[in-house]
């Protein structure tokens, strides 16, 4: 008898064919995913759970999954999973690092360019028929060459962003959990653009709040492509409204898919709907790696990318 797997959201057909060849698959149908209650109900009797970053895999889910051997998260981050509760029951938790590094780094640079060159403002101006033609001083932005990019969290994605920034002629400063690089306070005070690349932990929740935003240059921009709660959105709205910083570009939010209403009303912020890894190649590779982890563990092999 094949092991049973619950998949919370539809995956690429090539990946599903591979998983179905090895496992008996119970999956979400259509474009939407399973609700938390549905996951609790349907995880019973399953040996594997293939989850998305939007799924809350908490103790109730884990306790309902009495046969679970692995939770394979289709994401680098795993703050949506109660890893401690899984560990208590001997359940392996895996993630999908590396395969989304380039896509997320590319998108970070796209956000940097969009907000510093005021692309969102310009696009909205054209759409509402407010553009009256070329003007010498219209929507002047920041040139990147010679500017300092401050990277908070020099992991895989942070390093990839640094390499891309150098190609644009930027200097790069960084701070990281290991303690190397620049202290966070100094990085915030000296950088023209601050880009966040830390995981969400109790220590990094609201890492950027009012005091940190107040330390930044008034001409500086904040970029967040990591996890929404790393930034205190109420404080960010205050800083943008007060012009304490020049602007921000966000791909993630504190209460996704809800966005702080003040941010929606402000012109000096670029808002994207969590698109950092959203390329066909990358999302397929993420799903494929998660499936590889499931097949390995259910075949009594070591997982490829376990979460410690």
C-alpha positions in Angstrom: 0.0 0.0 0.0 1.3 3.4 -0.9 1.9 6.0 1.9 -0.7 8.7 2.1 0.1 12.4 1.6 -2.0 15.5 2.1 -1.2 18.4 -0.3 -2.8 21.7 0.8 -2.7 23.5 -2.6 -2.5 22.5 -6.2 1.0 22.0 -7.5 2.5 21.8 -11.1 1.2 18.7 -12.9 4.7 17.4 -13.5 5.4 17.5 -9.8 2.0 15.9 -8.9 2.6 13.1 -11.3 5.9 12.3 -9.6 4.3 12.4 -6.2 1.3 10.3 -7.3 3.6 7.6 -8.6 5.0 7.1 -5.2 2.2 8.0 -2.9 -1.6 8.0 -2.5 -2.3 11.8 -2.7 -5.2 13.7 -1.1 -5.0 17.2 -2.5 -6.8 20.5 -2.6 -8.8 21.0 -5.8 -9.1 24.2 -7.7 -7.1 27.4 -7.3 -7.7 27.8 -3.5 -5.9 26.0 -0.7 -7.3 24.1 2.3 -8.5 26.0 5.3 -7.0 25.2 8.7 -10.0 23.2 9.7 -9.8 21.2 6.5 -6.2 20.4 7.1 -7.0 19.3 10.7 -9.7 17.0 9.3 -7.9 15.6 6.3 -4.4 15.1 7.8 -5.7 12.2 9.9 -4.2 8.9 8.6 -1.6 10.7 6.4 2.1 9.9 6.6 3.1 13.2 5.0 1.8 16.8 4.8 3.0 19.0 2.0 2.2 22.5 3.1 2.5 26.1 1.9 3.9 29.1 3.7 0.3 30.4 4.1 -0.8 27.2 6.0 -0.7 27.4 9.8 0.7 24.0 10.8 0.2 24.3 14.5 -0.2 21.9 17.4 -3.8 21.0 16.5 -2.7 20.0 13.0 0.2 18.0 14.3 -1.9 16.3 17.0 -4.5 15.4 14.4 -1.8 13.9 12.1 -1.0 10.9 14.3 0.6 9.1 11.5 2.7 11.9 10.2 6.4 11.3 9.5 7.2 14.5 7.5 5.9 18.0 7.0 7.4 19.4 3.8 7.0 23.2 3.6 7.1 24.7 0.1 9.1 27.8 1.3 12.4 28.7 2.8 10.8 30.1 5.9 9.0 27.8 8.3 7.6 30.1 10.9 4.2 28.8 9.9 5.0 25.4 11.4 5.2 24.5 15.1 8.6 22.9 14.7 8.9 22.1 18.4 5.5 20.3 18.4 6.6 18.3 15.3 9.9 17.4 17.0 8.1 16.1 20.1 6.4 13.5 17.9 9.5 12.7 15.8 8.1 14.4 12.7 10.7 15.6 10.2 10.2 19.2 9.0 11.8 20.3 5.7 11.9 23.5 3.7 13.0 24.5 0.2 16.2 26.7 0.4 18.5 27.6 -2.5 16.1 27.1 -5.3 14.4 30.4 -4.8 17.5 32.5 -4.1 17.9 34.0 -7.6 14.3 34.7 -8.1 13.9 36.5 -4.8 17.1 38.5 -5.3 16.0 39.5 -8.7 12.7 40.7 -7.4 14.4 42.6 -4.5 16.3 44.6 -7.2 13.1 45.1 -9.1 11.5 46.6 -6.0 14.5 48.8 -5.3 14.4 50.1 -8.9 10.6 50.6 -8.7 10.6 52.6 -5.5 13.7 54.7 -6.1 12.7 55.6 -9.7 9.1 56.1 -8.6 7.8 53.7 -11.1 4.5 53.0 -9.3 3.7 56.7 -9.0 4.4 57.1 -12.7 2.3 54.1 -13.7 -0.6 55.4 -11.7 -0.2 58.9 -13.2 -0.5 57.5 -16.7 -3.5 55.2 -15.8 -5.5 58.0 -14.4 -4.8 60.2 -17.4 -2.9 62.7 -15.3 0.3 62.8 -17.4 0.6 66.0 -19.4 3.8 65.1 -21.2 7.5 65.2 -20.4 8.7 67.6 -17.8 12.2 68.3 -16.6 11.5 67.9 -12.9 8.7 65.3 -13.0 9.0 62.3 -10.6 12.7 62.7 -10.0 14.1 59.7 -8.2 17.4 58.3 -6.8 20.3 57.1 -9.0 21.8 53.9 -7.6 25.4 54.2 -8.5 27.5 55.3 -5.5 24.7 54.7 -3.0 25.0 52.4 0.0 22.7 49.4 0.2 22.4 48.1 3.7 21.5 44.4 3.9 20.1 43.1 7.1 20.7 39.4 7.1 23.6 38.2 4.8 22.3 34.7 4.1 21.9 33.1 0.7 19.4 35.7 -0.6 21.2 38.6 1.1 24.5 37.7 -0.7 22.7 37.3 -4.0 21.2 40.8 -3.6 24.6 42.2 -2.7 26.1 40.8 -5.9 23.4 42.3 -8.0 23.7 45.7 -6.2 27.4 45.8 -7.0 26.6 45.4 -10.7 24.6 48.6 -10.3 27.6 50.4 -8.8 26.3 50.4 -5.3 28.4 49.9 -2.2 27.1 47.2 0.2 27.1 47.2 3.9 25.6 44.4 6.0 24.6 43.2 9.4 23.9 39.6 10.4 23.0 37.3 13.3 26.6 36.1 13.4 27.6 39.5 14.6 29.9 40.3 11.6 29.5 43.4 9.5 28.1 46.7 10.7 26.0 47.2 13.8 22.3 47.6 12.9 22.1 51.1 14.2 25.0 52.3 12.1 23.7 50.5 9.0 20.3 52.2 9.3 21.9 55.6 9.8 24.3 55.4 6.9 22.4 53.4 4.2 20.5 54.9 1.3 18.5 51.7 0.9 17.9 49.1 3.6 16.9 45.6 2.4 15.6 43.0 4.9 16.6 39.3 4.6 16.2 37.8 8.0 13.9 34.9 9.0 11.0 35.6 11.2 11.8 34.6 14.8 10.8 36.1 18.2 14.0 38.2 18.0 13.3 39.6 14.5 9.6 40.3 15.0 9.2 44.1 14.6 13.0 44.4 14.2 12.2 47.6 12.3 9.9 49.8 14.3 9.7 53.5 15.2 13.2 53.8 16.7 14.8 52.1 13.8 12.9 54.0 11.1 13.8 57.3 12.9 17.5 56.4 12.6 17.3 56.1 8.9 18.1 58.9 6.5 15.2 61.0 5.4 16.2 60.2 1.8 16.4 56.5 2.4 14.2 53.6 1.3 13.2 50.4 3.1 12.7 47.1 1.2 11.1 44.0 2.7 11.0 40.7 0.8 11.4 38.4 3.8 8.5 38.2 6.3 5.9 40.9 7.0 6.1 40.9 10.8 9.8 41.8 10.7 8.5 45.4 10.1 6.0 47.1 12.4 3.6 48.3 9.7 2.0 50.9 12.0 5.4 52.5 12.5 6.2 52.3 8.8 3.0 54.0 7.9 3.9 56.8 10.4 7.4 57.1 9.0 6.2 57.3 5.4 3.4 59.7 6.2 5.8 61.9 8.1 8.4 61.7 5.4 10.9 60.4 7.9 12.1 58.1 5.1 11.6 58.7 1.4 9.8 55.5 0.6 9.4 51.7 1.0 8.7 48.7 -1.2 7.0 45.7 0.4 6.3 42.2 -0.9 5.2 40.8 2.5 2.9 42.0 5.2 2.1 41.5 8.9 -1.4 40.0 8.3 -1.4 38.7 4.7 -3.3 39.2 2.6 -4.5 42.3 4.6 -2.4 45.4 4.0 -2.3 48.3 6.4 -4.9 50.8 5.1 -2.6 53.7 5.4 0.0 52.0 3.3 -2.6 51.6 0.5 -3.3 55.3 0.5 0.4 56.5 0.4 2.1 57.3 -2.9 5.7 56.7 -1.6 5.3 53.0 -1.2 5.4 50.1 -3.7 3.2 47.2 -2.7 3.5 43.7 -4.3 1.4 40.6 -3.5 4.2 38.2 -2.2 5.8 37.6 -5.6 9.4 37.1 -4.5 9.8 33.6 -5.7 7.0 33.8 -8.3 8.6 32.5 -11.5 7.4 29.3 -13.1 10.9 27.7 -12.9 11.3 28.6 -9.2 7.9 27.6 -8.0 8.2 24.3 -9.8 11.6 23.7 -8.3 10.3 24.5 -4.8 7.5 22.0 -5.2 9.8 19.4 -6.7 12.2 19.7 -3.8 9.4 19.4 -1.3 8.2 16.2 -3.0 11.8 14.9 -3.0 11.9 15.3 0.7 8.5 13.5 1.1 9.6 10.6 -1.1 13.0 10.3 0.7 11.6 10.3 4.2 8.7 7.9 3.4 11.3 5.7 1.7 13.3 5.6 4.9 16.0 7.8 3.5 17.4 11.0 5.0 15.6 14.3 4.0 17.4 16.5 1.6 16.8 19.8 3.3 15.7 19.2 6.9 14.9 22.1 9.3 17.0 21.9 12.4 
